[in-house]
């Protein structure tokens, strides 16, 4: 069974109504990035950081997966599919995908401030000051903040080493180290980039660019891949 690896970004979730970091209507417009998404912000204004992520969690509970998410779940029925996502939402899982690696953390989880291995499911509930881990420390959002290491980047790179097909969906390929993953595929790997914008794609072999939104382009490509499987 051929192995398909998906690298997904904010453009996939935006069509479900998830506010993006950098969009003009995004949640970031209310705060400076450095005020809510790094460890110094956590130390200096914990209440603001908690409120910011509580708002994001609350909004996540109001949206649903879109056609791109569902199409990728269908793809699993015929291919060995692994999704590497830069998104912190749970829309891939809610659509039915079962192999999802979150590079930048998960909004529906929190973790200990003193032991990164103590991770707890919180769902769409609030995280408040005084909510402690079993070691007695304040719980923090299970998010990889700016300036922090991306602990799962090596696992993601390993997934790409034997990929037959790579789908890059809804990502600007500007945020590293995730953007560099496209270069970790073997020579024979077919690559598809689905994004309506103009992205830096020069120097990438076996690449097909599909200038469509995720909701349009992913279902179309999935149909094509399923037809290949049936031949």
N, C-alpha and C positions, 0 to 999 in steps of 0.2 A: 504494500500500500504506500503510495507516494506521500511524502511529508510536506505539508504546507505550514509555513510560519507567517503569522500576521503581525505586523507592527502597526498599532493603532494609536492615534493621537486625538486631540481635542475636537477635530472636525467631525469625528464619528458621533460623539456625544452631543455636540452643539445642535444637531438636528432633532434631538430629543427634548431640547429646551434647557440643557445644562448651560449655565453661563460660563463663558470661557475666561481665562485669566486676562487676556489681552484685548478682547473685543470691546467695542465702544459701549456696549450695554452690559459689560461684565461686572462681576462683583468687585473687581480690583478698583473700579472707578471711585469707590467710597474710601479706599485705603491705599496708602503707598505699599508696594510689595514688601519692602523691608520692614514695615510695621506689623506684618502678620505671618510672614513665611520664612523666618529664620530663627535660629536658636537664641540669638540675642533678643529678638522681639519677645520670645517666650519668657526669658528671664526678666525683661524690663516692663512688659505689659501683658501678663498672663491672661487677665480678664478679656482684653481685646482679642487675643488670639483664640481663646476658647469661644467667644461670641462669634467670631468670623467663621470658624469651622462648624459651630452649631447651626448657623444660618445655611451653610452649604449642605449640611446633612439634612436639614429640614426641607430644603429645596429638592434634594435628590429623591426624597420620598414622594414627591408630587409628579415625577416624570416617569416615562416608560421607555423601554428599548424601542428602537426604530427599525426600519426595514434592513438596514445594514447589519445590525446586531443579529437579527433573526436569520438572515441569509448565511452568515458565518456559522451559526449553530447548525443549519441544515448541511453545510459543507462537511461537518464532522461525521455525518452518516456514511460518507464515501471516501474520506481521506483522513489521514493522521494529522489533525489540525492542532496547532499550538498558537495561542494568542499572547503576544507580548504587548502590553498596553502602558502608555504613559499616563493614562487616565486613572483617577482615584475613585471613580464611581463603580457601581456593581452592575452596570447595564449588560455587559457581555454575559455575566453569570445568569442574570435574570432572563435573558433571551434563550439560555440553554447551553451555552458553551461550557465545557467542563475542564479545559486545560488553559487556564488564564494566569499569566504571570504579571503582577503589578510592579512596574519598575519604581514608581514614585509613591508607593504606599496605598492604603485603602481607607476611604472616608468612613466606612462602617466599622472600623476597628480602632482601638486605642492601645497604647502600650505604656509600660512602666517608664518613668523618667530615669531610673537607675539600672534597669536591666532590659535591654532591647529585645530579649527573647521572651519576655512576659507580655503576650499580646492577647487582647480580649475583644470579643465581638460586642459591639454596642448598638448595631443596627442603625436606626435613624433617630435614636434618642440623643439627648443633650449630654455633653461632658461638662462637669462643673468643678469649680474649685472645691477641694475637699474630697473628691473622688480618688481613692487611693488603690494602688496595687497591693498584692499580698505581702510585699516587703515594706509597705507603709509610705511609699512615695507617691506624689501626685501623678495621676495618669495624664498623658499627653496624646495629641492626635497621632495616629500611626501614618504619618506623612513624612516623606523625604523632603526636608526644607532646603532652600537655597544654601549652598555652602556645605551641605552634608554629603557624605559618601552615598552612592547608589549601591546598596549591598547585593542586589540581584543582577547586576550588569554582567557578571561572568556567567551566571546561569543562562541568561538570555543569549549571550554570545555562543555558548555551547549548543543551544537549541538550533542555531542558524548554521552550524558547521556541516550538517548533513541535510539541509533543506533542499527539496526539489523545486519548490515554488515559494516565492516571497511576495506577500501582499502588503504594501505600505499604504495606509489609509488615513487621511485626515490629519496628517502631521506635516509641519513646515520643514522638517529635517534641519532645524536650526538649533535645537537644544541638545547639548552633549552631556553625557556620553551616548545617549540613546540614538542620536543622529548617525553615529559611526557604525551602528550595527548593520547597516545595509552592506557594508564592505566585508562582513564576516561570513558571507555565503560562499559555497563552492562555485567553481567556474560554470558548471552545468545548470545552475539554478536560474530559472526564469523569474523575472521580477516585474511586478505590476505596481505602478504608482497611481493611486486614485485620489485626485484632489483638483478642485476647479481653479486653483490659483496658479501662479507662475513660480516654480520652485527650482532650486539649483540642482539639476540632474545630470550635468555633463560628466563624462568619464565613467559612467556606470554601464556595464555590459549587460546584454540580454534584457534590456529594460523596455517595457511598454507603458506609455503614459496615457492615462484615461482622464480627460479633463471634465470630470463630472463630480457632483457631490457624492458623499458616501452613500446616501439613501438611494441614489440613482445608479451609481457605478458599481457598487458591490453586488446587488442582486443580479445585474446583467453579467458580471464576470463569473459569479457563482454558477449561473445557468450554463455558461460556456464551459466551465470546468467539469460540471456534472455531465454535460454532453460528451466531453472527452472520455470520461470514465465509462460511459455506456457503450462506447464504440469498440 
